[in-house]
Amino acid sequence: AQSVTQLGSHVSVSEGALVLLRCNYSSSVPPYLFWYVQYPNQGLQLLLKYTTGATLVKGINGFEAEFKKSETSFHLTKPSAHMSDAAEYFCAVSGNSGYALNFGKGTSLLVTP
Amino acid sequence: DTGVSQDPRHKITKRGQNVTFRCDPISEHNRLYWYRQTLGQGPEFLTYFQNEAQLEKSRLLSDRFSAERPKGSFSTLEIQRTEQGDSAMYLCASSSNKNQAGNTIYFGEGSWLTVV
């Protein structure tokens, strides 16, 4: 079985500051890892995903994440926060034996002027 | 590519009534998923279809819930005898099977259910 834990249900950063959203995973098989963003009253949009290969993954809107097997982590970062980044962010995992995603509880990102 | 479409977007129903949600996946996506999301929580997996076959069901899918995908295209999720605890957003998603488990799953905008 696969699961993810998102550390920090709320994160607040100033506009222009570094964004760091934490995700740790648990998986008995090589994991496939995803970050999704959800704006109010909308569905989920894929930011980036790790399947195999390069461990540093670049996504949309300037976000990136690094797969660290030794730390079982897949933290999401962005060098400089914009007001438009304020949203709910979800880390998710799937494994070879299943195709459905298991999501974390989400981290709400607040960006202050 | 019009994306995953869900209907209705919002539904308010009285406890005990039946409701049905429809999902139209991205064309040519053979995999279709239903998730449930409550306020402040991440989406929870309900069920998954490959073409018309329902291959996986979560323990969350009680016997009041039924999902179908009769022709391998659109899908319906029916909730019978609704309870207040069913109030949530029901998300539909779809993907292709070209790269197996690493395929991107695309989500619809969701259908909000409020049971009063």
Contacts between the chains, C-beta under 8 A, distances in Angstrom:
chain1	res1	chain2	res2	distance
A	9	B	40	7.9
A	32	B	101	5.4
A	32	B	102	4.7
A	34	B	105	7.9
A	36	B	107	7.6
A	41	B	112	7.9
A	42	B	109	5.8
A	42	B	110	7.5
A	43	B	4	7.5
A	43	B	91	6.1
A	43	B	107	4.1
A	43	B	108	5.2
A	43	B	109	4.5
A	43	B	110	5.2
A	44	B	43	7.1
A	44	B	91	7.2
A	44	B	93	8.0
A	44	B	107	4.3
A	45	B	107	7.5
A	46	B	104	5.6
A	46	B	105	7.7
A	46	B	106	7.4
A	49	B	102	7.0
A	49	B	104	6.5
A	51	B	99	7.3
A	51	B	102	3.5
A	52	B	102	7.5
A	90	B	42	5.3
A	90	B	43	7.3
A	92	B	42	7.8
A	94	B	101	5.2
A	94	B	102	7.9
A	95	B	101	6.5
A	96	B	100	7.6
A	96	B	101	5.5
A	98	B	56	7.1
A	98	B	101	7.1
A	99	B	31	6.5
A	99	B	48	6.5
A	99	B	95	7.6
A	99	B	100	7.4
A	99	B	101	5.4
A	99	B	103	7.6
A	100	B	33	6.0
A	100	B	45	4.5
A	100	B	48	5.3
A	100	B	56	6.5
A	101	B	43	7.7
A	101	B	45	7.0
A	101	B	105	6.1
A	102	B	45	6.9
A	103	B	42	3.5
A	103	B	43	5.0
A	103	B	44	7.4
A	104	B	42	5.4
A	105	B	40	7.7
A	105	B	41	5.8
A	105	B	42	5.0
A	106	B	40	7.6
A	106	B	41	7.2
A	106	B	42	5.1
